[in-house]
Amino acid sequence: MKALNLSALSILSLENMGKEGGKSGKRTAKYLSISQALRDAIKSGKAKPLEQLPSARQLALQLNTNRHTVMAAFNELIAQGWIVSQERKGYFVAEDLPVNSSQQVKSVAGIGVFQDSKSSSFNWQFTKSVEPSAVQVKPNYRFNFAGGMPDIALFPFNEFKSYTSEVFSRPNINELNYGNTAGYLPLIEQITEYLRRARSLINREIVITNGSQEALYILSQILLCSETSVATEAMGYEPAWKAFKSAGANVVSIKQDNKGMIPSALEEAIKLQIKRNKPIKLIYLTPLHQYPTTVTLPVSRRHAIYRIASAYNIAIIEDDYDHEYHYKCQPLAPMASDDPNGLVIYLSTFSKVMFPGARIGFMALDKTLSDAVVNYKTIINHKVNVPMQDAIARWMKAGDFERYLRKATKVYNQRRDFMVQQLMHYQTLGKVTSFTVPDGGMAMWVEISQSAEQLAKKALDNGIFIQQETQFLVDKTQSQDRFIRLGFAGMHIENIELGLKCIFTLIKEQ
């Protein structure tokens, strides 16, 4: 069999080999450059399955390199499954080529040709359909006004590093093995004590989760089904709705006003869903800083909603996602702190305190529900991230956790006040119609004089991320198209000023 001509492979020239160092500036080993070029030729169809390659000696002569370098390249490709070696015959393109990330082989007239995986002929049979997520918040926006974004630069990484070093210097070997999916016990103890002192929560079982989203998913799977519904505020947190829908549940939008969910509207919806044979089994609330409007649900409404839930045997999920950041006064204690019937499921997270990548959330539950949650959690994974949870436990025990909270709260309060001043200025110019100064949280809910959706799109085209009203509505047809959500916690004052100037310049252009 005639060996493949080297020119057909478009092999890199000797001058270029080893110079593709990328951003690191490091030279690529010559044998890796050769193997990459051969691999690219096979993937593109220039070299067919079972076709013979030049010998190591021939290739070395044509590339003016050492035969051992070519042999190393061949060995690399053999190990990856792209070529095979036949004794006394030479090297050949493999008949069964490996599937490579986003490409796969398709047989066309007997020739192996790679194609994009999107055009795969395999017929996937999905049992559940999941809608694509909304715009993901990227880290490289020119100005990022995402409402739940902490300023990660404030986090005391060097301080926290000392606790991670302790963890690995003196590890608890037994805890690093399988088991104990509820969470690392020292962290559970620290969270229990913190909730007692800071949020008046007692007599609860703590389960650590991979962020609050995992908690929502687990609760959905064990409490909901296709014959049930969930009541949620008319505007809210879409990832929570997706978790509920993943269990087949129906999401019911409950009217809200400038004080939050309206209790009478909730009871009407409960009665209606009973008639439709899709009873409401869960009420999802963000009562302290309503997401996205930031308003605090008054005590009278909390009591009214709790009485309704008790009367109809409905559980409440209380998502207290940024309790720590409250500026006007002491925040209201969670609904779970006054829960005689044990129907409130309390959720919170470290994502706003530390950073989203920490992936530490927790639930405070009654014992019966806690056992069911842990049992289901075991299906998802067999172990928690002990080193991270251990480091956080040490951080909390030393008191550095709450010291950092006080610092961050002070900084975020200053940024909120600065944004208020800026918005008052733009209100005098007629570009801001109204806004409410939130008692706490990390964002502001702002009414503007023109289309919020158009503004958000135009801002994105200019490297500015803002969220707008329609994104938060269960029923998109109810949008007034006038409100935007502006996060202030994640940016320095200078960037807040420049970012707002750019946003309201866009309004002028409209």
Secondary structure as UniProt FT lines:
FT   HELIX           6..9
FT   TURN            14..18
FT   HELIX           22..24
FT   HELIX           30..43
FT   TURN            44..45
FT   TURN            49..50
FT   HELIX           56..63
FT   HELIX           67..80
FT   STRAND          83..86
FT   TURN            87..89
FT   STRAND          90..93
FT   TURN            101..102
FT   STRAND          103..108
FT   TURN            109..110
FT   STRAND          111..116
FT   HELIX           117..119
FT   TURN            139..140
FT   STRAND          143..144
FT   TURN            147..148
FT   HELIX           152..154
FT   HELIX           157..169
FT   HELIX           173..176
FT   TURN            181..182
FT   HELIX           185..199
FT   STRAND          205..209
FT   HELIX           211..223
FT   TURN            226..227
FT   STRAND          229..233
FT   HELIX           238..246
FT   TURN            247..248
FT   STRAND          250..254
FT   STRAND          256..257
FT   TURN            258..259
FT   STRAND          260..261
FT   HELIX           263..275
FT   TURN            276..277
FT   STRAND          280..285
FT   TURN            291..293
FT   HELIX           299..311
FT   TURN            312..313
FT   STRAND          315..319
FT   TURN            321..324
FT   HELIX           335..337
FT   TURN            340..341
FT   STRAND          344..349
FT   TURN            351..353
FT   HELIX           356..358
FT   STRAND          361..365
FT   HELIX           367..380
FT   HELIX           386..397
FT   TURN            398..399
FT   HELIX           400..428
FT   TURN            429..430
FT   STRAND          432..435
FT   STRAND          443..448
FT   HELIX           452..461
FT   TURN            462..463
FT   STRAND          464..465
FT   STRAND          467..468
FT   HELIX           469..472
FT   HELIX           476..478
FT   STRAND          483..487
FT   TURN            489..490
FT   HELIX           493..509
//
